[in-house]
Amino acid sequence: MQSEEQFSCGVVIVAAGRGERAGQSAEGPKQYRTIGDRPVIAHTLDSFATWLPAGPIVVVIHPDDEDLFAAARLRLSSQAEVSVVHGGPTRQLSVLAGLEALEASGVQYVMIHDGVRPFVGHDLLERCRAALEHGAEAVLPAIAVADTLKRAADGRTVEETIPRNGLYAAQTPQCFRMQAILSAHRAANASGRSNFTDDASIAEWAGMPVVLVEGAADNVKLTLRSDISMADERLARHALPDVRTGNGYDVHQLVEGDGVTLCGVFIPHDRKLSGHSDADVALHALTDALLATCGAGDIGDHFPPSDPKWKGAPSRIFLEHAAKIVRERGGTITNADISLIAEAPRVGPHRQQMRENLAAMLGIELDRCSIKATTNEKLGFVGRREGIAAIATATVVYKPPGKS
């Protein structure tokens, strides 16, 4: 067996087809249709780009698809050494173009893969690699046929049942010694043969022994419109939710007065909070936390303290505005948590009303609203009763772009 350092393997991804059986779409051929919020070809490329042993990747595209591929390439989640060549009128000629483009790289092995098989896994690639390293010239991932097979020449009447023993459904990537498969493709082209349906067939024709490795049930080829829809649903089920957390902090000075407003609740006290609005430090902190979940700035950007219009305004206006921005950007508020830091007044007797106010302002359930209070152990400006501080955390789940 060769060491990892000696294993050099390039990749040819065939993506020049028109995909007529998938029907017409404004997105273009099926390799550019969207599944899981990204083009099919982007998922396929990422499977190889994130597999460490993979060397240079050549993608074979149709001449008319330059712009489509350029846009899909921007959706890759990983960096990869990718070059692009134009394919021919048949898959066989497209693969030959990809192999000839890869030849200069000097790789010892090549994996040839369908661009519309986006679910190829690293475990399958490792099985193919192991077979190559153990001396195979050609490696074919395949699945044993489980269904009963029938032959019907006219497509309507069964003529015979075909024994399925020893029958396998071929998959890609089909893997080869680079020079051996390149020579076989060139020989097939020179002989005028153009009816090979896959690269393993060319290897067989050229006299190369083809070794089977276990394929993968998930490694499906997207052929029909329904295949693409099912692939999109599969990715949607397994997609990580877009959960974002924002933090906010605010502090206001205590001055002579008759009470403070916290979370919209007026609490009689021998002091009041100084501020341009009603100085509700809790709601100000939570407003900033919500705005942070969608990069919408802070409370001062939306309600400048220099604007006389907000003098004495109730801070629920600010919080409800932030909640509206979040919802307009596809967010669902799932939790709001505020910690109040003050020596006085006591928050406990008012906590339930504060939570109810938050639930009403944000339009969420009461059990998603939390109010906590602590002192500063008589330390600092809070300990000296010079001010009250608040720390807020908001959790928001956002919908993927384009999803309703």
C-alpha positions, -999 to +999 in steps of 0.1 A: +000+000+000+012+035-008+016+062+018-008+091+019+019+114+007+023+094-025-014+092-034-021+118-061-057+118-074-074+144-097-111+147-102-132+152-134-168+163-128-190+159-158-216+187-160-221+195-196-254+177-201-287+194-209-309+172-186-340+172-208-358+146-186-357+170-157-378+195-177-373+231-184-364+256-157-354+293-155-325+281-134-311+262-163-300+225-167-305+203-137-269+206-124-277+243-117-311+238-101-314+248-065-314+222-037-308+232-001-305+268-012-275+261-035-271+247-070-267+210-073-232+213-088-220+234-058-230+205-034-212+180-057-180+201-059-180+206-021-180+168-016-147+165-034-132+199-023-136+189+014-120+154+009-083+160+017-068+134-007-084+151-037-061+169-060-069+193-089-106+193-100-117+198-136-153+206-142-166+199-177-194+223-186-215+232-217-202+263-236-235+280-229-232+276-192-203+299-184-223+324-164-244+296-146-212+279-135-196+311-124-226+319-102-226+283-088-189+285-080-196+315-057-218+292-036-191+268-027-186+265+011-149+255+007-118+265-012-108+242-041-084+242-070-110+241-098-105+245-136-132+245-162-132+231-198-160+228-223-175+195-231-185+178-263-218+166-278-216+133-258-207+124-223-179+103-236-163+132-254-169+155-224-150+131-202-121+129-227-119+167-227-117+167-189-090+140-188-069+158-213-072+190-193-061+171-162-032+153-178-007+182-173-012+180-135+007+147-135-017+130-111-015+092-108-052+085-104-085+101-115-120+100-102-147+107-128-180+118-113-214+129-125-221+165-116-257+156-107-247+132-079-245+157-051-247+132-021-214+113-027-199+108+007-163+107+019-167+071+031-174+060-005-144+080-018-122+063+008-134+029-004-124+038-039-091+051-028-083+020-009-090-002-039-067+020-061-039+019-035-042-019-034-034-021-071-067-018-090-065-001-124-102+006-125-127+008-096-165+009-099-188+017-070-219-003-075-251-015-057-264-050-061-298-049-079-326-057-055-356-053-078-369-080-101-360-071-137-382-075-167-375-072-204-402-056-226-390-046-261-421-026-269-423-010-234-457-025-228-456-063-227-432-084-206-411-107-227-390-123-200-378-120-164-340-114-161-322-132-132-308-105-110-281-126-095-247-110-101-263-078-114-252-044-101-262-008-107-232+013-115-225+046-097-198+073-099-171+083-091-155+057-114-118+057-106-088+047-126-051+050-131-049+083-150-029+073-180-047+040-185-082+055-187-069+084-208-053+060-233-085+040-234-107+070-241-084+082-268-084+047-284-122+046-282-124+080-299-099+070-326-119+039-334-151+058-339-168+042-309-192+067-293-219+046-276-202+039-243-226+047-214-199+051-187-162+051-182-161+016-168-175+003-201-145+019-219-121+004-194-137-031-201-135-025-238-098-017-235-091-048-215-088-032-180-101-054-151-127-034-133-129-039-095-162-034-077-165-016-044-197-011-024-216+019-036-239+041-014-277+042-014-276+080-009-253+085-040-283+090-063-282+106-097-307+134-101-325+127-134-361+138-132-378+169-118-391+147-089-355+137-080-345+173-077-376+181-055-368+151-032-332+162-029-343+197-019-367+183+007-339+160+020-315+189+025-342+210+041-349+183+067-312+181+076-303+218+073-290+235+104-315+261+116-303+297+113-304+305+151-289+338+161-282+353+195-279+390+201-266+408+233-274+443+245-261+464+274-274+497+287-269+518+318-287+550+330-279+573+359-301+576+389-311+612+398-336+627+423-372+617+414-402+597+423-397+563+406-382+542+378-397+525+347-383+490+340-398+468+313-427+492+311-436+489+348-434+521+369-419+513+403-422+541+430-388+550+443-369+580+458-350+584+426-356+582+388-335+572+358-321+600+337-325+597+299-340+613+268-369+589+267-385+572+297-350+558+303-362+522+306-328+506+307-342+471+304-360+477+272-331+497+257-308+467+263-332+443+248-338+465+218-301+464+210-300+427+215-328+422+189-312+445+164-279+427+168-294+394+155-298+409+120-270+435+119-294+464+121-273+487+142-283+499+177-311+519+193-293+552+187-292+546+150-330+543+148-339+567+176-312+594+180-312+610+215-306+643+197-341+641+182-366+660+204-394+638+191-383+610+214-381+631+246-401+613+273-412+586+248-422+552+262-394+527+254-419+501+242-419+520+209-382+512+205-386+475+213-416+470+191-398+487+162-368+464+167-392+434+167-408+446+135-374+448+118-365+413+129-398+399+115-394+418+082-361+401+077-375+366+083-369+363+120-390+346+147-382+357+182-379+326+204-365+340+237-359+372+255-338+374+287-330+405+308-307+408+338-312+440+359-283+451+381-294+475+408-292+479+446-328+493+446-357+493+440-367+456+445-376+440+412-391+407+425-426+420+433-429+433+397-412+405+378-445+388+366-459+421+352-426+428+335-426+394+318-462+399+307-453+433+292-424+417+273-446+389+259-471+415+247-446+438+231-427+410+213-458+388+205-443+357+221-453+333+248-448+342+285-425+313+291-401+327+265-396+359+286-372+360+315-365+387+340-337+384+365-323+409+390-292+411+411-272+436+431-236+446+426-227+438+462-224+475+469-194+478+445-190+504+417-215+529+405-244+504+409-233+497+445-232+534+452-268+536+438-256+560+411-273+540+383-290+509+371-275+486+344-292+459+322-279+431+302-302+415+276-300+384+253-324+377+224-326+345+205-341+347+170-346+319+143-343+332+107-357+316+076-334+308+047-334+333+019-363+327-005-382+305+019-418+315+029 
